[in-house]
Amino acid sequence: MLAVIYARYSDSKQREESIEGQLKVCHEYAQANGFSVIHEYADRAKTGRSDDRYQFQKMLKDAEKKQFDTVIIYSSDRFGRQVRQVLNNINKLTELGVSVRSATEKYDDSPYGSFANLVKICIDQFYSDDLTQKVKRGMDVNAEKCLSNGGTTPLGYRIQNHKYVLDPQKAPIVKEIYTKYAGGWSAKQICDNLNERHIKTAKGAQFNKSSLHVLLKNRKYLGIYKYKDIEVAGGMPRIIDDALFEKVQDKMKLNKQAPARARAKAEYLLTTKLYCGYCKSMMIGHSSNQISTKGVIYNYYKCKNSGARKPCKKKMIMKNYIEDVVVEECKKLLTPKNINRIANEVVKISAQNDDVSEQKRLEGELKTAEREKENQMTALRQCSSDEVRKMFIIDLEKLAAEIKELERQIEIEKSRHYVLTKEQVVQRLTALSKGDIKDNTYRRTLIKLFVNKIFLYDDKFTITFTTGDDEVEITDALLSKIESGKNRKEGTSFCLSNVVAHQKRVLSFDKTLFSMCGSRMTSNFCGPQFVGMWREKLWHKEMTATIHSAELGE
């Protein structure tokens, strides 16, 4: 008779030998009882509480094709953990003319045998339910004590005595990721940077946008222990402070609300910066549906809340026109006096805050690899088995490649750390001030550095420039104060630069009035566009405080 074997184990922590052991016993049973085994079906690390098992479903489909007469199983609980589930599965096969045989349970076809088999299945379900209840109770107790219940440990932590503790090598990486995202790095830039440095996710894979967003939303980094409905503030070590975490969430929300930037063929540089002055909704990129007689597609910014049956009546504005005006105003902020002041602070503060945590992490991994290599060499010298010696040699070759790669990464990291001179900083900032405003990279850099928010009306707009680590929250009341300006004279407007009010002459462009604001320079020269210029560092607050103590020259 033709037979197949079905084997299953339920827990990913069980050994692979669990399957092999079942198959061995089933093959012995088949040989002893005259069955010819034509196929094996094995579900690895699949729970028996559900029939949603690939190999099990494949076996049922093959049974419908009459490919075999008998299914041999190690025991009835391999078919499932619930009484009804097991009996239903056996009945399905019986109706197809396929019998089920257990290699370890000797039941005949008499009423007594059937009853004994049913009792055994009931006992299996009781065992399964009781075990589940005990495991759940144990996990709930662990949660009350803020202990680990298994699963993937978030990057930046490790488990010690069942408790979450900081991983001194990886916790700084988590803080670096949050800081970069809050500082304007895109998800792609962060992922590329991490993958280039061979830094893996908590699951040991390369970073992508999905895994990065999971990390950036993880509230455990606030020190909040969470298991199901149980949350304990302070139940695990904190890596990220509340202010940085909230800033990252706001950035993610803002980026999610900016669909035009991701899909548009043209790059809309003011996306997430440009808002409707009337309804305060974000303005997004919009392209005309028709091509002009000269073959040109016109690009605009439009209010998200306008058009069709939407209430806002804000008119669209040409993309290049508004971007040109904003870039020109940003460029005016890079005066020689401002550059000189920034250079002094950058040199002083960057020297005080040189971040070498990544270099130390790599050096720690290098020491571990070299120590392991020494141990392998010692074992190789003492080994007399040629077969084992070959295994040692293979391991040593892998270690040598790993050590070489770590040394390469350390050299790259060291090259990022050098003492800047004032002349170097002045030279680079001066070059920035003389950049080509038609160059898209240059335009993007200036906007990212300086612009907080722009509120656009049909006859004017108001720019608020960023002059600190934290963007100013522009409320309706604050915006009203900025634009009205108490006791302001006609022809001037009241604008905001961080928390300092400035008055400045209204500029006229083609019969359209635009209200601009003055600004003071700060430490925003640490974004990804300046990688290679100096290492990004957490010195923004010190620099901002220093620079804010003095007014800028004209």
Secondary structure, 3 states (H helix, E strand, C coil): CEEEEEEEECCCCCCCHHHHHHHHHHHHHHHHCCCEEEEEEEEECCCCCCCCCHHHHHHHHHHHCCCCCEEEECCHHHCCCCHHHHHHHHHHHHHCCCEEEECCCCCCCCHHHHHHHHHHHHHHHHHHHHHHHHHHHHHHHHHHCCECCCCCCCCCEEEECCEEEECCCCHHHHHHHHHHHHCCCCHHHHHHHHHHCCCCCCCCCCCCHHHHHHHHHCHHHHCEEEECCEEEECCCCCCCCHHHHHHHHHHHHHHHCCHHHHHCCCCCCCCCCEEECCCCCEEEEEECCCCCCCCCCCEEEEECCECCCCCECCCCEEHHHHHHHHHHHHHCCCCHHHHHHHHHHHHHHHHHCCCCHHHHHHHHHHHHHHHHHHHHHHHHHHCCCHHHHHHHHHHHHHHHHHHHHHHHHHHHHHHCCCCCCHHHHHHHHHHHHCCCCCCHHHHHHHHHHHEEEEEECCCCEEEEECCCCCCCCCCHHHHHHHHHCCCCCCCEEEEEECCEEEEEECEEECCEEEECCCCCCCCCCCCHHHCCCCCCCCCHHHHHHHHCCCCCCC
